[in-house]
Amino acid sequence: MRQAAASLLALEQIVRKVWGENAATLHLCRRSARLGLSCIALQAAASVSARSLSFFTRRQQVAHTRCLDRKQNHNMGKERFTINPFPALELSDAVKNQLLELGRTIIEANFERDDAFFKTGRKLPAILSVVRVEGKLDDMMYGVVNPTLEEMRIKASYVHDFDGAAVLSTIVEPTVDEPFNSVVVKWLEMDLPLRRTGIVQNRDYVYLECTGFVRMANGDRAGYHFLHSIDFPQIPKLSDRVRGDMSICGFFRQVGPNVIDVCKTGLMDPAGDMIRMLAVPVMTEAFLSPLRYVHCGQMRKLTWKMEKAHSEARLHGAPNPGPTCVSCGKPSTGWTLGKSATTCKCCFRVLCSGCKIKKKISLVTADLTL
């Protein structure tokens, strides 16, 4: 297992600065809130001395979301999620305990100086993302947690954070009492520009992923999500891909009735100095994924409700749609000019065109085809 000391992130210190002690950052966030904007501060650089800040308005966030929605699913073909390129990974209880301890160490890491995070000695691309998004914390965490291959497939269809993946070993599974706690060993692949030319090879990562909740010093809940590269003798490097390293962690905190603050920071080593100029934009896009976590969680909840409603309808029959719109009460007479009325897919009641909202959800079949 790779020594983690050199790349442990000063996460609690960074979160304190973003959420408590850093007046400049707080001023920006408050100013953005007064203007009705959502603020993203991105620091992305091949060296720690070069830092750039970009601020995206809510309109730009929506544009980014629509851009992701226009992505074609050919990059997420079923074979890239069903074929595990490695043999079965068997972990002893001792190794599992070591991985759990590694996860706890990263979450609880708190260095005295910023240099503990930034000075890695290798000038790796470092990114700090500070995001304020709309939504509920539980919805966001439901969009984050993905311990199974099926859930990874669904999450990728909404978030577009990676292009191929496999679950190698499950250490901690979510339970009814702790539905967001998970510890899983995974493999993922990220497509790089120019990969089809044969000049550049895709990067892949073998990593430990943990999700769950911690308590802040003031007692508030904070969700966490981190990915940390690890090595196993049973998981060799693939000939057609280059193995990279990463250590990424994000904290999510509810700061208002429908407002979540996100602090996400990390290092990614794409293994190759010349490749970093291509890898940094891919990394930056991945760091924008929290913009889609709440949407992913809401769509997963909507899918569950729809499946539950259709299951009950198969047993007991669908309810009467009724003569009026279930939302506004407008009579259905004369709506459709001879065509069948639109009905809600969850409650089966009639909807008028003004109250109808279309949502695109992802469903996965037994062979993981969307």
C-alpha positions as CSV (number, residue, x, y, z in Angstrom):
1,M,0.0,0.0,0.0
2,R,1.4,3.4,-1.0
3,Q,2.6,5.6,1.8
4,A,-0.1,8.2,2.4
5,A,1.9,10.7,4.5
6,A,3.3,12.7,1.6
7,S,-0.2,13.4,0.1
8,L,-2.5,13.7,3.1
9,L,-4.7,16.7,2.6
10,A,-5.0,19.5,5.1
11,L,-8.8,19.2,4.8
12,E,-10.1,20.4,8.1
13,Q,-7.8,23.4,8.0
14,I,-9.0,24.3,4.5
15,V,-12.6,23.8,5.5
16,R,-12.1,26.1,8.5
17,K,-10.6,28.7,6.3
18,V,-13.3,28.5,3.7
19,W,-16.2,28.3,6.2
20,G,-14.8,30.1,9.3
21,E,-11.6,32.0,9.3
22,N,-10.9,33.2,5.7
23,A,-12.7,36.6,5.7
24,A,-11.9,37.2,2.0
25,T,-13.5,34.0,0.9
26,L,-16.5,34.6,3.1
27,H,-16.8,38.1,1.8
28,L,-17.0,36.8,-1.8
29,C,-19.6,34.2,-0.9
30,R,-21.7,36.7,1.0
31,R,-21.4,39.2,-1.8
32,S,-22.4,36.5,-4.3
33,A,-25.4,35.7,-2.1
34,R,-26.5,39.3,-2.0
35,L,-26.3,39.4,-5.8
36,G,-28.2,36.2,-6.1
37,L,-25.2,34.4,-7.5
38,S,-23.6,31.0,-6.8
39,C,-19.9,31.3,-6.4
40,I,-17.3,28.9,-7.5
41,A,-13.6,29.5,-6.8
42,L,-11.3,27.3,-8.7
43,Q,-7.6,27.1,-8.2
44,A,-6.0,25.0,-10.8
45,A,-2.3,25.0,-11.6
46,A,0.5,22.8,-12.7
47,S,2.7,24.5,-10.0
48,V,1.5,25.8,-6.7
49,S,2.8,29.3,-7.4
50,A,0.4,29.8,-10.3
51,R,-3.1,30.0,-9.1
52,S,-6.1,31.2,-11.1
53,L,-9.5,32.2,-9.7
54,S,-12.7,31.9,-11.8
55,F,-16.2,32.9,-10.6
56,F,-19.2,31.4,-12.3
57,T,-22.6,32.9,-12.0
58,R,-25.8,30.8,-11.6
59,R,-26.4,31.4,-15.3
60,Q,-23.0,29.9,-16.2
61,Q,-23.7,27.0,-13.9
62,V,-26.9,26.3,-15.8
63,A,-25.0,26.6,-19.1
64,H,-22.4,24.1,-17.8
65,T,-25.2,21.7,-16.8
66,R,-26.8,21.9,-20.2
67,C,-23.4,21.2,-21.8
68,L,-23.1,18.1,-19.8
69,D,-26.7,17.1,-20.7
70,R,-25.7,17.3,-24.4
71,K,-23.0,14.7,-23.9
72,Q,-23.6,11.5,-25.8
73,N,-23.7,8.2,-23.9
74,H,-21.4,6.5,-26.4
75,N,-18.5,7.2,-24.0
76,M,-20.4,5.3,-21.3
77,G,-21.2,2.1,-23.2
78,K,-22.2,-0.8,-21.1
79,E,-19.0,-2.7,-21.7
80,R,-17.0,0.1,-19.9
81,F,-19.0,-0.6,-16.7
82,T,-19.5,-4.4,-16.9
83,I,-16.1,-5.6,-17.9
84,N,-13.7,-5.7,-14.9
85,P,-10.1,-5.8,-16.4
86,F,-8.7,-7.3,-13.2
87,P,-9.0,-10.6,-11.4
88,A,-11.1,-10.9,-8.2
89,L,-9.6,-8.8,-5.4
90,E,-9.6,-10.7,-2.1
91,L,-8.8,-8.6,0.9
92,S,-8.0,-9.9,4.4
93,D,-9.5,-8.5,7.5
94,A,-6.2,-6.9,8.4
95,V,-6.0,-5.1,5.0
96,K,-9.6,-3.9,5.3
97,N,-8.8,-2.5,8.8
98,Q,-5.8,-0.7,7.4
99,L,-8.0,0.8,4.7
100,L,-10.6,1.9,7.2
101,E,-7.8,3.5,9.3
102,L,-6.5,5.2,6.2
103,G,-9.9,6.7,5.6
104,R,-10.2,7.9,9.1
105,T,-6.8,9.5,9.0
106,I,-7.5,11.4,5.8
107,I,-10.8,12.7,7.1
108,E,-9.3,13.8,10.4
109,A,-6.1,15.2,8.9
110,N,-5.4,18.7,10.2
111,F,-2.0,20.3,9.5
112,E,-0.8,23.4,11.1
113,R,0.4,25.1,7.9
114,D,-0.9,25.5,4.4
115,D,2.4,24.1,3.1
116,A,1.4,20.7,4.4
117,F,-1.2,20.7,1.6
118,F,0.4,22.7,-1.2
119,K,4.1,21.7,-1.0
120,T,4.1,18.2,-2.4
121,G,7.6,18.4,-3.9
122,R,6.4,17.3,-7.3
123,K,4.4,20.3,-8.6
124,L,1.3,18.2,-9.0
125,P,-1.9,19.8,-10.4
126,A,-3.7,21.1,-7.3
127,I,-7.3,22.2,-7.3
128,L,-9.4,23.9,-4.7
129,S,-13.1,24.2,-5.5
130,V,-15.5,26.3,-3.3
131,V,-19.1,26.0,-4.5
132,R,-22.5,27.1,-3.1
133,V,-25.3,25.1,-4.6
134,E,-29.1,24.9,-4.0
135,G,-30.6,21.8,-2.4
136,K,-30.8,19.6,0.6
137,L,-27.7,17.9,2.1
138,D,-29.4,14.5,2.2
139,D,-30.2,14.8,-1.5
140,M,-26.6,15.7,-2.3
141,M,-25.2,12.8,-0.3
142,Y,-27.7,10.5,-2.0
143,G,-26.3,11.7,-5.3
144,V,-22.7,11.1,-4.0
145,V,-22.9,7.6,-2.6
146,N,-22.5,4.9,-5.2
147,P,-21.1,1.7,-3.6
148,T,-22.3,-0.7,-6.4
149,L,-21.6,-0.9,-10.1
150,E,-25.2,-0.2,-10.9
151,E,-25.2,2.9,-8.8
152,M,-21.9,4.0,-10.4
153,R,-23.5,3.6,-13.8
154,I,-26.5,5.7,-12.8
155,K,-24.4,8.4,-11.2
156,A,-22.1,8.7,-14.2
157,S,-25.1,9.2,-16.4
158,Y,-26.1,12.3,-14.4
159,V,-22.8,13.7,-13.3
160,H,-20.4,12.7,-16.1
161,D,-17.4,12.5,-13.7
162,F,-15.7,9.5,-15.3
163,D,-15.9,7.3,-18.4
164,G,-15.4,3.8,-17.2
165,A,-15.4,2.1,-13.9
166,A,-15.5,-1.2,-11.9
167,V,-16.0,-2.1,-8.2
168,L,-13.1,-4.2,-7.0
169,S,-14.0,-4.7,-3.3
170,T,-16.6,-3.6,-0.9
171,I,-15.5,-3.0,2.7
172,V,-18.4,-1.1,4.2
173,E,-21.9,-1.0,2.7
174,P,-24.7,1.5,3.5
175,T,-27.3,0.3,6.0
176,V,-30.8,1.5,6.9
177,D,-29.4,3.3,9.9
178,E,-26.4,4.8,8.0
179,P,-27.5,5.0,4.4
180,F,-24.6,7.2,3.2
181,N,-21.7,5.4,4.9
182,S,-19.6,3.4,2.4
183,V,-16.0,2.3,2.0
184,V,-15.2,0.7,-1.4
185,V,-12.1,-0.1,-3.5
186,K,-12.7,1.0,-7.1
187,W,-11.1,1.4,-10.5
188,L,-12.0,4.2,-12.9
189,E,-10.9,5.5,-16.3
190,M,-10.8,9.0,-17.5
191,D,-10.7,9.9,-21.2
192,L,-8.1,12.4,-22.3
193,P,-8.2,14.6,-25.4
194,L,-6.3,13.2,-28.4
195,R,-6.7,9.7,-27.1
196,R,-8.0,8.5,-30.5
197,T,-4.8,9.6,-32.2
198,G,-2.8,7.0,-30.4
199,I,-0.4,9.7,-29.1
200,V,-2.1,9.9,-25.7
201,Q,-3.3,7.1,-23.5
202,N,-6.2,7.3,-21.1
203,R,-5.5,7.5,-17.4
204,D,-6.9,5.0,-14.9
205,Y,-6.9,5.0,-11.1
206,V,-7.2,2.4,-8.4
207,Y,-8.5,4.1,-5.3
208,L,-10.3,3.9,-2.0
209,E,-13.6,5.8,-1.9
210,C,-15.4,6.7,1.3
211,T,-18.6,8.6,1.9
212,G,-20.4,9.5,5.1
213,F,-21.0,12.2,7.7
214,V,-18.8,13.9,10.3
215,R,-19.7,16.5,12.9
216,M,-18.3,20.0,12.7
217,A,-16.9,21.8,15.8
218,N,-20.2,23.7,16.1
219,G,-22.2,20.5,15.9
220,D,-23.4,20.8,12.3
221,R,-23.4,17.8,10.1
222,A,-21.0,17.7,7.2
223,G,-21.0,15.1,4.5
224,Y,-17.7,13.9,3.1
225,H,-16.6,12.2,0.0
226,F,-13.0,11.3,-0.7
227,L,-11.0,9.2,-3.2
228,H,-7.4,8.2,-2.4
229,S,-5.1,6.1,-4.7
230,I,-3.9,2.8,-3.3
231,D,-1.8,-0.1,-4.7
232,F,-2.5,-3.8,-4.7
233,P,-0.3,-6.5,-6.2
234,Q,-3.4,-8.2,-7.6
235,I,-4.2,-5.0,-9.6
236,P,-1.4,-4.6,-12.2
237,K,-1.1,-1.7,-14.6
238,L,-2.8,-2.1,-17.9
239,S,-0.8,-2.0,-21.1
240,D,-3.1,0.4,-22.9
241,R,-3.6,2.8,-20.0
242,V,-1.3,4.8,-17.8
243,R,-1.9,4.4,-14.0
244,G,-2.2,7.8,-12.2
245,D,-2.5,8.8,-8.6
246,M,-4.9,11.1,-6.9
247,S,-6.1,12.2,-3.5
248,I,-9.3,14.2,-3.5
249,C,-11.7,15.0,-0.7
250,G,-14.9,17.1,-0.5
251,F,-17.0,18.3,2.5
252,F,-20.6,19.4,2.1
253,R,-22.5,21.5,4.7
254,Q,-26.1,22.8,4.9
255,V,-25.8,26.5,5.6
256,G,-29.4,27.5,4.8
257,P,-32.9,26.0,4.2
258,N,-31.9,25.2,0.6
259,V,-28.2,26.1,0.4
260,I,-25.2,23.9,0.6
261,D,-21.6,24.9,0.9
262,V,-19.1,22.6,-0.8
263,C,-15.3,22.6,-0.2
264,K,-13.5,20.1,-2.5
265,T,-9.8,19.9,-2.8
266,G,-7.3,17.5,-4.1
267,L,-4.2,16.5,-6.0
268,M,-4.1,14.4,-9.2
269,D,-0.9,13.0,-10.8
270,P,-1.6,12.0,-14.4
271,A,1.8,10.4,-14.7
272,G,3.7,12.5,-17.2
273,D,4.7,16.2,-17.3
274,M,3.6,16.8,-20.9
275,I,0.2,15.2,-20.2
276,R,-0.7,17.6,-17.4
277,M,-1.7,20.4,-19.8
278,L,-4.3,18.0,-21.1
279,A,-5.3,16.5,-17.7
280,V,-5.9,19.8,-15.8
281,P,-9.1,20.7,-17.9
282,V,-10.4,17.1,-17.3
283,M,-9.7,17.4,-13.6
284,T,-11.3,20.8,-13.4
285,E,-14.5,19.5,-15.1
286,A,-14.5,16.6,-12.6
287,F,-14.3,19.2,-9.7
288,L,-17.5,20.8,-11.1
289,S,-19.4,17.6,-10.5
290,P,-20.9,18.8,-7.1
291,L,-23.1,21.1,-9.3
292,R,-24.9,17.8,-10.3
293,Y,-24.9,15.9,-7.1
294,V,-28.2,17.3,-5.8
295,H,-29.8,16.7,-9.2
296,C,-28.5,13.1,-9.3
297,G,-29.9,12.5,-5.8
298,Q,-33.3,13.9,-6.7
299,M,-33.5,11.9,-9.9
300,R,-32.6,8.7,-8.0
301,K,-35.4,9.5,-5.5
302,L,-37.8,10.2,-8.3
303,T,-36.9,6.9,-10.0
304,W,-37.5,5.0,-6.7
305,K,-40.9,6.6,-6.3
306,M,-41.9,5.9,-9.9
307,E,-40.8,2.3,-9.6
308,K,-42.7,1.9,-6.3
309,A,-45.9,3.5,-7.8
310,H,-45.8,1.2,-10.9
311,S,-45.2,-1.9,-8.7
312,E,-48.3,-1.0,-6.7
313,A,-50.3,-0.3,-9.8
314,R,-49.4,-3.8,-11.2
315,L,-50.7,-5.3,-8.0
316,H,-53.8,-3.2,-7.3
317,G,-54.4,-1.3,-10.6
318,A,-53.7,2.3,-11.4
319,P,-55.9,4.9,-9.7
320,N,-58.5,6.9,-11.6
321,P,-56.7,9.9,-13.3
322,G,-59.6,12.2,-12.5
323,P,-61.3,14.9,-14.6
324,T,-59.1,17.8,-13.5
325,C,-55.4,18.6,-13.3
326,V,-54.0,17.3,-10.1
327,S,-51.9,20.4,-9.6
328,C,-54.0,23.4,-10.6
329,G,-57.5,21.8,-10.8
330,K,-58.1,22.9,-14.4
331,P,-60.8,20.7,-16.1
332,S,-59.3,18.3,-18.6
333,T,-62.1,18.8,-21.2
334,G,-60.8,20.2,-24.5
335,W,-57.1,19.9,-23.5
336,T,-55.9,17.4,-26.0
337,L,-58.0,17.8,-29.2
338,G,-58.8,14.1,-29.4
339,K,-55.4,12.8,-28.0
340,S,-55.0,11.1,-24.7
341,A,-54.4,13.3,-21.7
342,T,-51.0,13.5,-20.1
343,T,-50.7,11.8,-16.7
344,C,-48.1,11.9,-14.0
345,K,-45.8,8.8,-14.1
346,C,-45.8,8.7,-10.2
347,C,-49.4,9.3,-9.2
348,F,-51.1,8.6,-12.5
349,R,-53.3,11.7,-12.2
350,V,-54.1,14.1,-15.1
351,L,-51.7,17.0,-15.8
352,C,-52.3,20.1,-17.9
353,S,-49.6,21.5,-20.1
354,G,-48.9,24.4,-17.8
355,C,-48.2,22.1,-14.8
356,K,-46.4,19.4,-16.6
357,I,-42.6,19.1,-16.0
358,K,-40.5,16.8,-18.0
359,K,-37.6,15.0,-16.3
360,K,-35.1,12.6,-17.9
361,I,-34.2,9.7,-15.6
362,S,-31.7,6.9,-16.0
363,L,-32.8,3.3,-15.6
364,V,-30.4,0.4,-15.7
365,T,-31.2,-3.1,-17.0
366,A,-29.8,-6.3,-15.7
367,D,-26.8,-6.0,-18.1
368,L,-26.2,-2.3,-17.0
369,T,-27.6,-0.8,-20.2
370,L,-29.1,2.6,-19.7
